[in-house]
């Protein structure tokens, strides 16, 4: 029963940009307006532009109240799909403002910002982090694979219009892929659009986690640094998240690990940092869950990620004590870093989310 009550709020999880982020998941797994080739959560199962109450608004607010005791740095809307598809987003943002001073970030693919009603709701957030992954329609269709109602021109116009209406922090994420959007000539096209959009910050990212399609190849860290110079002012290459400060008290049970992995693949250090666990505790829990067939490990670059198995999604973890120890492994990425992202869902993203 407890797992059902906490189905829509997860973490806090480590975020490269937002510190300890308490995630809010407003749509079912892979309900999205895009079907990005780089998505860490796999192929979109329902591509839509319909805004509705995909999950109960009151249930989300009740779970948030209980989770605020974890003292996150941010409350972040990301998770399993595109959060702006939830028709109660504005109502939820209003209630959050009334219950806490914790800042709110919304990670979005930005595909629906051409809708006036959505823009009016999003202005209540403290930070809005949309994405722009292509500089023309051809690559937009190839990389993001949008819903037919979303044209490249409409998407870019929405990004520009929201900048005029939003007084909070506007951080634009640009996710580049080798052989696709990571070529200098194409990055120049993106940089020209960025000058029109005028975000507060531009952050370059790449597919550091296992993508939906094998041909979505990451750009190296050194290459990203070079491409960042094509932006005026220079874009920021998203750095490796480094945990700071004291750990907040939080439930570090196997159930919490499974809830975290249900949203996205994580490394051992992601689990330890996001759930305030000692590394040896994370290793023990992950080893037992893998031995029980609840999770599987997968190598990507020089890192090992853990993801939920299909049969584990409908089961709860064993409540018995851990007696299996797993290796800690090498946690240095071939990209020098970026082991956690906001979901992307954005954290659907690889850049999450986070």
Secondary structure as GFF3:
##gff-version 3
##sequence-region A 1 354
A	DSSP	alpha_helix	2	5	.	.	.	ID=ss1
A	DSSP	beta_strand	9	15	.	.	.	ID=ss2
A	DSSP	beta_strand	19	25	.	.	.	ID=ss3
A	DSSP	beta_strand	31	32	.	.	.	ID=ss4
A	DSSP	beta_strand	46	47	.	.	.	ID=ss5
A	DSSP	alpha_helix	57	67	.	.	.	ID=ss6
A	DSSP	three_ten_helix	68	70	.	.	.	ID=ss7
A	DSSP	beta_strand	74	78	.	.	.	ID=ss8
A	DSSP	three_ten_helix	83	85	.	.	.	ID=ss9
A	DSSP	alpha_helix	89	99	.	.	.	ID=ss10
A	DSSP	beta_strand	103	107	.	.	.	ID=ss11
A	DSSP	alpha_helix	116	122	.	.	.	ID=ss12
A	DSSP	beta_strand	127	129	.	.	.	ID=ss13
A	DSSP	alpha_helix	137	143	.	.	.	ID=ss14
A	DSSP	alpha_helix	152	165	.	.	.	ID=ss15
A	DSSP	beta_strand	169	175	.	.	.	ID=ss16
A	DSSP	beta_strand	177	178	.	.	.	ID=ss17
A	DSSP	alpha_helix	184	197	.	.	.	ID=ss18
A	DSSP	beta_strand	201	205	.	.	.	ID=ss19
A	DSSP	beta_strand	217	218	.	.	.	ID=ss20
A	DSSP	alpha_helix	221	228	.	.	.	ID=ss21
A	DSSP	beta_strand	236	237	.	.	.	ID=ss22
A	DSSP	alpha_helix	254	263	.	.	.	ID=ss23
A	DSSP	alpha_helix	268	274	.	.	.	ID=ss24
A	DSSP	alpha_helix	279	291	.	.	.	ID=ss25
A	DSSP	beta_strand	295	300	.	.	.	ID=ss26
A	DSSP	beta_strand	303	308	.	.	.	ID=ss27
A	DSSP	three_ten_helix	311	314	.	.	.	ID=ss28
###
